[in-house]
């Protein structure tokens, strides 16, 4: 088997494994309140990412490399595996941290809003985003460039598997870190772990519907694979607690946005009275008086 086949098998196994934990723990049945609108958004975004966006980034960077920088082809092929992992972390995960952080700004929020519009946490929302959010994600294009420059396909495949395992684990309806916090002998390990990688406690806080409860922190905790970026850049907030509600307040007040508005903005724009997904729209703030409308 080649690297891509191994990656796909391992990713599929992880998806099935996390899905099983959600079902066996009954967290999925008890907490996931997805509508058909949610399902369409999540399914079509997943399919577009794996069938269009990712292949396009990989093929385009290879073709651009051949045209404009052929001297860089396989430049990194002799690097040891750990150096390849290091440059992937810097060029993929660190750039994704900043892309994620910037996507919470007024300019880019419409491209990321779909990820936060889910009123539940589950592995099914892992790839829930706007189509152009992934198309413009720097890390995806950097990864393609690094593969062109000789980063091993197997190293990249295993890096992707580990990263997706952490990200899916952070979104999983079954909060795997919760029972571990209760084991006294694991306290030192958990202290290190929650500051190194994204966990349900830190990432659920990022999806919280409010920050006023002292648990939610949607203005921080941006890390994907590594949470240490939040520690370094001052956006970390750790409570070891989980918000009572996740999602967006404006959806509670004004109703869900249609899946195609969320996925294809700005090509399709919302007709909702208050919306970030239309010309002149803005981010809803829980501190502003719109709640009385």
N, C-alpha and C positions, 0 to 999 in steps of 0.2 A: 504493500500500500504506500501511496505517496503521502506527503505532509498534509495536503488538503483533505484527503480521505480520512486520515487519522484525526485531524481536527474536527471534522464534521461528526464522526462517530462519538468522540468524547463530548462534544457540545450537546449532541442529541441525548447522550446518556445523562448529562447533568440536568438538562431540561426535564427529562422524565423523572430523575431522582428528586429534584426540588418540587415538581408537580405532585409526586407521591407524598412527600412530607406535608404539603399543603392539604391534601385530601385526607391522609391518615390522621392528622392532628385535628381535622375538621375546621381548621382556620379558614380554608377556602369557602366552605359551605356557610360559615357563620359570619364572615366579614366581607367577602367580595360581592358587591352589589352592581355588577356590570350590566349595562343596558346593551341593546343591539347596536346602538350608536358607538359605544365603547368598543365592542367586539370588531366592528368594521374598521375603525381607526387602527386598532392594534394588529389585526390580521393584514390589512393592506400596507401598513408601515413596515411590518416585518418582511413581507414579500418584496416590497420595493427596495429595501435595504440589501437583502441577500441576492436579489435577481438583477438589480439595476445599479444602485449607488456604489456598493463595494466593488463589483467587477469593473464598473466604469472608472473608478479611482485607480485601481490596479493596472488596468490596460492603458489608461491615458498617461499615467506617470512613466510606464515602460516606453510607450511610443514617443513621448516628449523627451525622454532621456536619449533615445536613439537619434532623435533629430538634432537636439541642441547640446547634449553633454555625453556623447558616447564614451569619452575618456573616463567617465566615472563608473561605468558598468563594471560590476564585480570588484569595486575598489575595496570593499570591506570583507571580501570573501575569506580572507585569511585570519580575520579577527577570532579570538576565542569566544565561546558561547556566552560567557558572562559579560563580555564587552558588548556583544550584540544585544543582550537583554538590557544592559545599562542604557544604550542609545535609544532603544525602543521605549524605555520608561521615560526618558527625557523628551523624545520627539513625539510620542503618542500620549502617554498618560499625563505628563505635565502640561502639554498644550491643551489636552482635553479639560484639565482643571480650569485653565484660564478661559477656554471657550465656553465652558459651562458657567463660570462666574460672570463672564460678559453677557451671556444669554439671559441673565436676570436684570439687565439694563433695559431701559425703555425701548431702545432701538431694536434689540435682538429678542426681547421677550416673546413677541408673537411666534417666533420660530421654535420656542422651547415650551410655550404655554401648555401644549397638548400633553406633555409628560406629567404636568402637575394637575391636570384637570380630572384625573382619575380620583374618585372618592374612596379608593381602597388601595391597599398595597398587595402586590402579587408579582410573581415572575412574569406574568403576562404583560406588565407595563414596561418591562425593561427597555424595549425598543419603541415605545410609544412617544413619538415626536413628530415635528413637522418634516416633510420631505426635504426641504432645503436646509434644515438644521444639520442633517447628516451629510448632505451634498457639499456643504461649505465647511464641514468640520476639518480643521487643519491636520489633526492627528491621522486621519484616514489617508490623506494625500502624502503626508510624511512617511507613513508606513509603506505605501507604494513605492516611494522614492528609495527608501532603505532596502527594500527587496530588490529593486533594480541595481542598487549599489553593492549587492552581494550578501546581505543579511540572509542567513540560512532559512529556507522555507520551513524546516522542522522547528527551529528556534522560534520563529514567528508564530507557528501554529500552536506550540505549547504555551507561549506567552498569551496568546488570545484565549486559550482554554482557561488558564489561571485567572486572567482578568475577568472573563465572563462569569466564572465561578464566583468570584468575589461580588461582582455587580448583581448577579441574580440572587445571591445570598442576601445582599443588602435590601433587595426589594421583596424578598420572599414573604408570603403571608405568615409562614411559620417563623417565629423570631428565634433563630437558633442560638443567639447569644444570651437570651433571657435565662435559661436554666444554668448556663455556665457561670453567670454572675453570682449565683447562689452557692456555689461550691467554694468554700474558704481557701482550699489549697490552690485554686486556679486564679485567685485575685491578682497576684503579680503578673501572670501570663495575660490575663484579660486587660490589665492596665496597659501593657505594651501593645497588645493586639488592637485595641480600640483606637490607639494613636497611630497605628501603622496602616491598617486597611479599613475600608468602609464596612460598617456593620449595620444590622437593622436599627439599633438604637440611634446611631448618629444619622443614618440616612432617612429613617422615618421622620426624624425631627426636621429634616430639610423639606419634607413633603407636607408638614403640618399646615393646617388651615389657619392657625393663629400663632403668634409669638407671645401673646399676653399671658399664657398659662405657665410660662417659665420652662416649658419643655420644647416647644416648637422653635425652629431656627431656620426659616426658609431664606434668610439673608446670609446664610453660611453653610458649612458642611457640604462643600461642592465636590469633594474628592470622588473619584470613580474607583480605580483600583487602590491607589494609595491615599489614605486619609492624612498622611503626614504632610501633604501640601497645605492642608488647612491649618495644621499646627504651625508650619513655617510662615505662612502668609497671613496669619491672624484671623482666619475665618472659622475656626473650630469652636464647637460648643458641645460638651459632653455632660450628660446628666444620668445616663443609664436608665432613662425612662422613655416611654413611648407616648406620642400624642394621642388623644382620644379621637381626634378626627384628622383626616388628611383630605387634600383636594383644594379647591378654590372657592373663596367666599362669593365671588361674583356669580359663579355657576349656581350656588345655592339661592342667591337672590333673584337672578334673571333667567335661569334655566341653562341647560347644556348647549354648547355650541355644536353645530352639525359637524360630523366627522370630516367631511371634505373641506370645510372652512379651516379646521384645525390642521389638516394634513397638507393642504395646498395653498394656504395664504402665502403671498399676496395675490395669487392667481384667482382665487375665489375668496370673496370678502363677506364678512358676517352682516346679517340684517338685524341683529339684536340691538336693542336701544343702547345699552352700555356694553361695549366690546373693545378689546384690544386688537381684534382681528378685522379691522376696517380702517380706512384712511382717516387719520385724525384720532384714532382710538388711543387709549392709554391703559397702563397697569392699574388695576383696582387696588386701592390701599384700604386696609381694615380700619384705618384712622380717619378716613374721610366720611362726610355725611351722606354719601350715596345710599347707605344702608336704609335710610328712611323712605326711599323711593318705592 
